[in-house]
Amino acid sequence: LLFFQTMETPKYELVIEAKDMGGLDVGLTGTATATILIDDKNDHPPEFTKKEFQATVKEGVMGVIVNLTVGDRDDPATGAWRAVYTIINGNPGQSFEIHTNPQTNEGMLSVVKPLDYEISAFHTLLIKVENEDPLIPDIAYGPSSTATVQITVEDVNEGPVFYPNPMTVTKQENIPVGSVVLTLSATDPDTLQHQTIRYSVYKDPANWLEINPTNGTVSTTAILDRESPYVQNNTYTALFLAIDSGNPPATGTGTLHITLEDVNDNVPSLYPTLAKVCDDAKDLRIVVLGASDKDLHPNTDPFKFELSKQSGPEKSWRIAKINNTHAQVILLQNLKKANYNIPISVTDSGKPPLTNNTELKLQVCSCKKSKMDCSATDTLHISMTLTLLSLFSLFCKSL
């Protein structure tokens, strides 16, 4: 029998001699060399170099924590030598994995899910090792093919955790300064350290909020405005910090979403504010006016368009509604070349409604050969005419 492990190289050479003449000395002789290559069989199971391994890991940290070493007397770099490791006990949460280092055949034990010291400070794993190739018959894996790994988890100061996160609350815009928005709540995962928590503002884009550092109550320091550019999709977002008393202290971040309900606090705006017309125009529909409102329904359209009451008894124009958001200004007669200010009011549908009293500047220009000349217009303003009418009325009443 040839035993692979007792030989320096996995081959055996024989020199064979043949003689004729029945082996007599007068006979001729020939020799040949026979080389026998010996294939290794998996007749030696891998064995751990020790029965128990130790490892230490900080909570929250992932990666390789220990390399497990084995010995195997089979031919290296073959399936009879290469090791396959399996965790057979102590890993119910699948927090650990083990892989084979192809160069050293060691078992690299890794943490793949962060460990929590407060849940368990110690873990015991039972690991077995086998070969890629099956053992030959009558050879079995023995007690040395299993080992225990004792893992100690070190406590780390963790940041406080907000719950829920993000936090949401709905408030009406324009609530009084000093109003309570919400009381934030953060807890410290380091339950065994009995730390205290203080709160602070981290990001408050519009500087609308403040927080009580002790109890986490968030209050307003300014008016909450839904129409602010800092509000997106009716929601204002601010970030807060919870800082524990550890050494060094650890910090957690919480997000607060404030959904702002609309209040009718914006008057409608009118556009355009300037119109031009020829003094001999045949079409006296001079301009289409539109209105917009920063508020939400039902605090916006339909809008009500009116000429202000101060337009006097001798009206030169009128206003006609087109739809819920637009109206048309129509001249009742051709006007002399001049600048006119037409007083217009537009009212939204809020409760209570808001009205914007504004003026449309009308330039009546001379038009010749398709060219409009608006320069050097007479200084005839409707507002001046109304002032004269009012003074005349007062003078008549005093007589």
C-alpha positions as CSV (number, residue, x, y, z in Angstrom):
1,L,0.0,0.0,0.0
2,L,1.2,3.5,-0.8
3,F,0.2,6.2,1.7
4,F,0.1,9.7,0.3
5,Q,0.9,11.5,3.5
6,T,4.1,9.5,4.0
7,M,5.7,10.6,0.8
8,E,7.5,13.8,0.0
9,T,5.9,14.1,-3.4
10,P,2.6,12.6,-4.7
11,K,4.3,10.2,-7.1
12,Y,6.3,6.9,-6.9
13,E,8.9,5.8,-9.4
14,L,9.8,2.1,-10.1
15,V,12.8,0.9,-12.2
16,I,11.9,-2.4,-13.9
17,E,14.7,-4.6,-15.4
18,A,14.1,-7.4,-18.0
19,K,16.6,-10.1,-19.0
20,D,16.4,-12.7,-21.7
21,M,18.2,-16.2,-21.7
22,G,16.2,-17.0,-18.5
23,G,18.1,-14.4,-16.6
24,L,21.6,-15.9,-17.3
25,D,24.5,-13.6,-17.2
26,V,25.1,-14.1,-20.9
27,G,21.7,-12.7,-21.6
28,L,20.8,-9.2,-22.6
29,T,19.2,-6.8,-20.2
30,G,16.7,-3.9,-20.6
31,T,15.4,-1.4,-18.0
32,A,12.4,0.9,-17.9
33,T,11.1,3.4,-15.3
34,A,7.4,3.3,-14.2
35,T,6.1,6.5,-12.6
36,I,3.0,6.1,-10.4
37,L,1.1,9.4,-9.7
38,I,-0.9,9.1,-6.5
39,D,-4.3,11.0,-6.3
40,D,-5.1,12.3,-2.9
41,K,-8.4,11.2,-1.3
42,N,-10.2,13.1,1.5
43,D,-9.2,10.8,4.3
44,H,-8.4,13.5,6.8
45,P,-11.1,15.8,8.2
46,P,-10.3,19.4,9.0
47,E,-9.7,20.1,12.7
48,F,-9.9,23.4,14.6
49,T,-6.7,24.4,16.1
50,K,-8.5,25.1,19.4
51,K,-11.9,24.3,20.8
52,E,-12.9,27.9,21.7
53,F,-12.2,31.3,20.1
54,Q,-12.8,34.7,21.5
55,A,-13.9,37.9,19.8
56,T,-14.9,41.5,20.9
57,V,-17.0,43.9,18.9
58,K,-18.5,47.3,19.6
59,E,-22.2,47.5,19.2
60,G,-23.3,49.0,15.9
61,V,-20.1,48.0,14.1
62,M,-20.0,45.5,11.2
63,G,-17.2,43.5,9.6
64,V,-14.8,40.6,10.3
65,I,-14.3,40.1,14.0
66,V,-12.2,36.9,14.2
67,N,-10.4,34.4,11.9
68,L,-10.9,30.7,12.8
69,T,-7.9,28.5,12.1
70,V,-8.0,24.8,11.1
71,G,-5.5,22.1,10.1
72,D,-6.0,19.5,7.4
73,R,-3.4,16.9,6.3
74,D,-4.8,16.5,2.8
75,D,-3.2,18.0,-0.3
76,P,-3.5,21.9,-0.1
77,A,-5.5,23.7,-2.7
78,T,-7.7,20.7,-3.3
79,G,-11.3,20.0,-2.5
80,A,-10.1,17.5,0.1
81,W,-8.3,20.4,1.9
82,R,-10.5,23.5,1.3
83,A,-12.7,24.2,4.3
84,V,-16.4,25.0,4.4
85,Y,-17.7,26.7,7.6
86,T,-21.2,26.7,8.9
87,I,-22.8,28.3,12.0
88,I,-24.9,25.6,13.5
89,N,-26.1,27.3,16.7
90,G,-26.4,30.8,18.3
91,N,-27.4,32.9,15.3
92,P,-31.2,33.1,15.3
93,G,-31.2,36.8,14.2
94,Q,-28.8,36.1,11.3
95,S,-26.4,38.7,12.7
96,F,-23.3,36.7,11.8
97,E,-21.9,35.1,8.7
98,I,-18.8,33.1,8.1
99,H,-16.8,32.7,4.8
100,T,-13.6,30.9,3.9
101,N,-10.4,32.8,3.2
102,P,-9.3,31.1,-0.1
103,Q,-5.6,31.8,0.6
104,T,-5.3,30.7,4.2
105,N,-8.4,28.3,4.6
106,E,-9.3,30.3,7.7
107,G,-12.9,31.0,8.6
108,M,-13.7,34.7,8.6
109,L,-16.5,35.4,11.1
110,S,-18.3,38.7,10.4
111,V,-21.0,40.8,11.9
112,V,-23.6,41.6,9.2
113,K,-26.3,43.1,11.3
114,P,-25.4,45.6,14.0
115,L,-25.4,44.2,17.5
116,D,-27.2,45.9,20.4
117,Y,-25.5,45.9,23.7
118,E,-28.7,46.6,25.6
119,I,-30.3,43.5,24.1
120,S,-27.4,41.1,24.6
121,A,-23.9,41.8,25.7
122,F,-22.7,38.2,24.9
123,H,-23.2,35.8,22.0
124,T,-22.0,32.1,21.8
125,L,-21.7,30.5,18.4
126,L,-21.2,26.9,17.6
127,I,-19.4,26.4,14.2
128,K,-18.6,23.3,12.3
129,V,-16.0,22.9,9.5
130,E,-16.1,20.4,6.6
131,N,-14.3,19.9,3.3
132,E,-15.6,20.7,-0.1
133,D,-15.1,17.0,-1.1
134,P,-16.8,14.3,0.9
135,L,-14.7,12.1,3.2
136,I,-13.9,8.6,2.0
137,P,-15.9,5.8,3.6
138,D,-15.1,4.8,7.2
139,I,-13.7,8.4,7.8
140,A,-16.0,10.8,9.8
141,Y,-15.9,14.3,11.1
142,G,-15.0,14.2,14.8
143,P,-15.4,16.5,17.8
144,S,-12.4,18.6,16.6
145,S,-14.4,19.6,13.5
146,T,-16.6,21.9,15.7
147,A,-15.6,24.9,17.8
148,T,-17.2,27.5,20.0
149,V,-16.8,31.3,19.5
150,Q,-17.5,33.5,22.5
151,I,-18.4,37.1,21.4
152,T,-18.4,40.1,23.8
153,V,-20.3,43.2,22.7
154,E,-18.9,46.5,24.0
155,D,-21.3,49.3,24.9
156,V,-21.2,52.5,22.8
157,N,-22.9,55.8,23.6
158,E,-25.7,55.9,21.0
159,G,-27.6,59.0,20.0
160,P,-31.2,59.6,21.2
161,V,-34.0,58.4,18.9
162,F,-37.0,60.5,18.1
163,Y,-40.4,58.7,17.9
164,P,-42.1,59.0,15.6
165,N,-39.7,60.3,13.0
166,P,-40.7,62.3,11.0
167,M,-43.2,63.9,13.2
168,T,-46.3,65.6,11.6
169,V,-48.7,68.2,12.9
170,T,-51.4,70.4,11.2
171,K,-51.8,74.0,12.2
172,Q,-53.6,77.0,10.8
173,E,-51.4,79.7,9.4
174,N,-51.2,83.0,11.3
175,I,-51.7,81.4,14.7
176,P,-50.5,83.8,17.5
177,V,-46.8,84.1,18.2
178,G,-46.0,81.8,21.2
179,S,-48.4,79.1,20.3
180,V,-47.4,75.5,21.1
181,V,-46.9,73.5,17.9
182,L,-45.9,70.1,19.3
183,T,-43.9,68.5,22.1
184,L,-41.1,66.3,20.7
185,S,-40.1,63.1,22.3
186,A,-36.7,61.3,22.1
187,T,-35.5,58.3,24.1
188,D,-31.9,57.2,24.7
189,P,-31.1,53.6,23.7
190,D,-28.4,53.5,26.4
191,T,-30.9,52.4,29.0
192,L,-28.2,51.2,31.4
193,Q,-26.4,54.6,31.5
194,H,-29.4,56.7,32.8
195,Q,-28.5,59.8,30.7
196,T,-30.5,63.0,30.4
197,I,-31.5,64.6,27.1
198,R,-31.6,68.2,26.0
199,Y,-33.2,69.6,22.8
200,S,-32.2,72.3,20.4
201,V,-33.2,73.6,16.9
202,Y,-31.0,72.3,14.1
203,K,-32.6,73.8,10.9
204,D,-35.5,76.3,11.0
205,P,-35.3,77.9,7.5
206,A,-37.7,80.8,8.2
207,N,-36.8,81.2,11.9
208,W,-40.3,80.6,13.0
209,L,-39.8,78.1,15.9
210,E,-38.1,77.6,19.2
211,I,-37.9,74.5,21.4
212,N,-37.7,74.1,25.2
213,P,-34.4,72.4,25.8
214,T,-35.7,70.4,28.7
215,N,-39.1,69.1,27.7
216,G,-39.0,69.4,23.9
217,T,-42.0,71.7,23.5
218,V,-41.9,73.5,20.2
219,S,-43.5,77.0,20.0
220,T,-43.8,79.7,17.4
221,T,-41.6,82.9,17.5
222,A,-43.2,84.4,14.4
223,I,-46.3,84.2,12.2
224,L,-46.6,80.9,10.2
225,D,-47.3,81.9,6.7
226,R,-48.5,79.3,4.2
227,E,-47.6,81.5,1.3
228,S,-43.9,81.8,2.4
229,P,-41.3,80.6,-0.1
230,Y,-40.1,78.3,2.8
231,V,-43.3,76.4,2.6
232,Q,-43.5,73.6,0.1
233,N,-46.8,71.9,-0.8
234,N,-48.4,73.6,2.2
235,T,-45.8,72.0,4.5
236,Y,-43.0,73.6,6.5
237,T,-40.1,71.4,7.5
238,A,-37.8,71.9,10.5
239,L,-35.1,69.7,12.1
240,F,-34.3,69.3,15.8
241,L,-31.5,67.7,17.8
242,A,-31.7,65.6,20.9
243,I,-28.3,65.5,22.7
244,D,-27.6,63.1,25.6
245,S,-25.2,63.7,28.5
246,G,-22.7,61.0,27.6
247,N,-19.0,61.5,27.4
248,P,-18.6,62.4,24.6
249,P,-22.3,63.3,24.1
250,A,-24.2,61.6,21.3
251,T,-26.8,63.3,19.1
252,G,-30.0,62.2,17.3
253,T,-31.9,64.2,14.6
254,G,-35.7,64.5,14.3
255,T,-37.7,66.0,11.5
256,L,-40.9,68.0,12.0
257,H,-43.4,68.5,9.2
258,I,-46.0,71.3,9.9
259,T,-48.9,71.2,7.5
260,L,-50.4,74.7,7.3
261,E,-54.1,75.3,6.7
262,D,-55.0,78.2,4.6
263,V,-56.5,81.5,5.9
264,N,-57.8,84.2,3.6
265,D,-55.0,86.6,4.3
266,N,-54.0,87.7,0.7
267,V,-55.9,90.1,-1.5
268,P,-56.2,89.3,-5.1
269,S,-53.7,90.9,-7.5
270,L,-54.7,92.4,-10.8
271,Y,-52.8,92.2,-14.1
272,P,-52.0,93.9,-16.4
273,T,-51.8,97.4,-14.8
274,L,-51.2,99.3,-18.0
275,A,-53.2,99.4,-21.3
276,K,-52.8,101.5,-24.5
277,V,-55.5,102.4,-27.0
278,C,-55.7,104.7,-30.1
279,D,-57.7,107.9,-29.8
280,D,-59.7,106.9,-32.8
281,A,-60.0,103.1,-32.1
282,K,-62.9,101.3,-33.6
283,D,-62.7,98.4,-31.1
284,L,-63.2,99.9,-27.7
285,R,-62.5,96.7,-25.8
286,I,-59.2,97.9,-24.5
287,V,-57.9,95.2,-22.2
288,V,-58.6,91.8,-20.6
289,L,-57.9,91.9,-16.9
290,G,-56.9,88.8,-14.9
291,A,-56.7,88.2,-11.2
292,S,-54.7,85.8,-9.0
293,D,-54.6,85.0,-5.4
294,K,-51.9,83.3,-3.3
295,D,-54.6,81.7,-1.1
296,L,-56.2,78.4,-1.7
297,H,-59.8,77.6,-2.6
298,P,-62.3,78.6,-1.4
299,N,-60.4,81.8,-0.6
300,T,-59.6,82.6,-4.2
301,D,-61.9,82.8,-7.3
302,P,-64.5,83.4,-8.5
303,F,-63.4,87.0,-8.3
304,K,-65.7,90.0,-8.4
305,F,-64.5,92.8,-10.7
306,E,-66.0,96.3,-10.2
307,L,-65.3,99.9,-11.1
308,S,-64.8,101.9,-8.0
309,K,-67.8,104.0,-6.9
310,Q,-65.6,107.1,-7.3
311,S,-65.9,106.8,-11.1
312,G,-68.5,109.6,-11.1
313,P,-71.7,110.1,-12.9
314,E,-70.2,110.6,-16.4
315,K,-68.7,107.2,-16.9
316,S,-66.4,106.8,-19.9
317,W,-65.8,103.0,-19.5
318,R,-67.4,99.9,-18.0
319,I,-66.1,96.5,-16.9
320,A,-67.6,93.2,-17.9
321,K,-67.0,89.7,-16.4
322,I,-65.6,87.1,-18.7
323,N,-65.2,84.1,-16.3
324,N,-64.3,83.4,-12.7
325,T,-60.8,84.9,-13.1
326,H,-61.0,87.4,-15.9
327,A,-62.9,90.6,-16.9
328,Q,-62.8,93.1,-19.7
329,V,-62.6,96.9,-19.7
330,I,-64.6,98.5,-22.4
331,L,-64.6,102.2,-23.4
332,L,-68.0,103.8,-23.9
333,Q,-66.6,106.4,-26.3
334,N,-63.3,107.5,-27.8
335,L,-61.2,109.6,-25.5
336,K,-58.7,112.4,-26.1
337,K,-55.1,111.6,-26.1
338,A,-54.1,111.6,-22.4
339,N,-53.2,109.3,-19.5
340,Y,-56.2,108.0,-17.4
341,N,-56.3,106.1,-14.2
342,I,-59.2,103.8,-14.0
343,P,-60.1,102.8,-10.4
344,I,-60.9,99.0,-10.2
345,S,-61.7,96.8,-7.3
346,V,-61.3,93.0,-7.3
347,T,-62.7,90.9,-4.5
348,D,-62.1,87.2,-3.7
349,S,-64.6,84.6,-2.4
350,G,-63.1,84.1,1.0
351,K,-65.1,84.4,4.2
352,P,-64.8,87.2,5.0
353,P,-63.8,88.3,1.5
354,L,-60.8,90.6,0.8
355,T,-60.8,93.4,-1.7
356,N,-57.9,95.0,-3.6
357,N,-58.6,98.6,-4.8
358,T,-56.1,99.4,-7.5
359,E,-55.9,101.4,-10.7
360,L,-55.5,100.5,-14.4
361,K,-53.3,103.1,-16.1
362,L,-54.8,103.8,-19.6
363,Q,-52.8,105.6,-22.2
364,V,-54.8,107.0,-25.1
365,C,-52.4,107.6,-27.9
366,S,-52.5,109.0,-31.4
367,C,-52.2,106.4,-34.1
368,K,-51.1,107.3,-37.7
369,K,-50.0,104.8,-40.4
370,S,-50.1,101.9,-38.0
371,K,-47.7,103.7,-35.6
372,M,-48.8,104.5,-32.0
373,D,-47.5,107.7,-30.5
374,C,-48.0,107.9,-26.7
375,S,-45.6,110.7,-26.1
376,A,-46.5,114.1,-24.7
377,T,-50.0,113.1,-23.7
378,D,-52.2,115.6,-22.0
379,T,-52.3,115.4,-18.2
380,L,-55.9,114.4,-17.9
381,H,-56.3,112.1,-15.0
382,I,-59.6,110.7,-13.9
383,S,-58.6,111.0,-10.3
384,M,-58.2,114.8,-10.8
385,T,-61.6,115.0,-12.5
386,L,-63.2,113.1,-9.5
387,T,-61.4,115.5,-7.1
388,L,-62.8,118.5,-8.9
389,L,-66.3,116.9,-8.9
390,S,-66.1,116.2,-5.1
391,L,-64.9,119.8,-4.4
392,F,-67.8,121.2,-6.5
393,S,-70.3,119.0,-4.7
394,L,-69.0,120.2,-1.3
395,F,-69.1,123.8,-2.4
396,C,-72.8,123.4,-3.5
397,K,-73.8,121.9,-0.2
398,S,-72.2,124.8,1.7
399,L,-74.3,127.3,-0.1
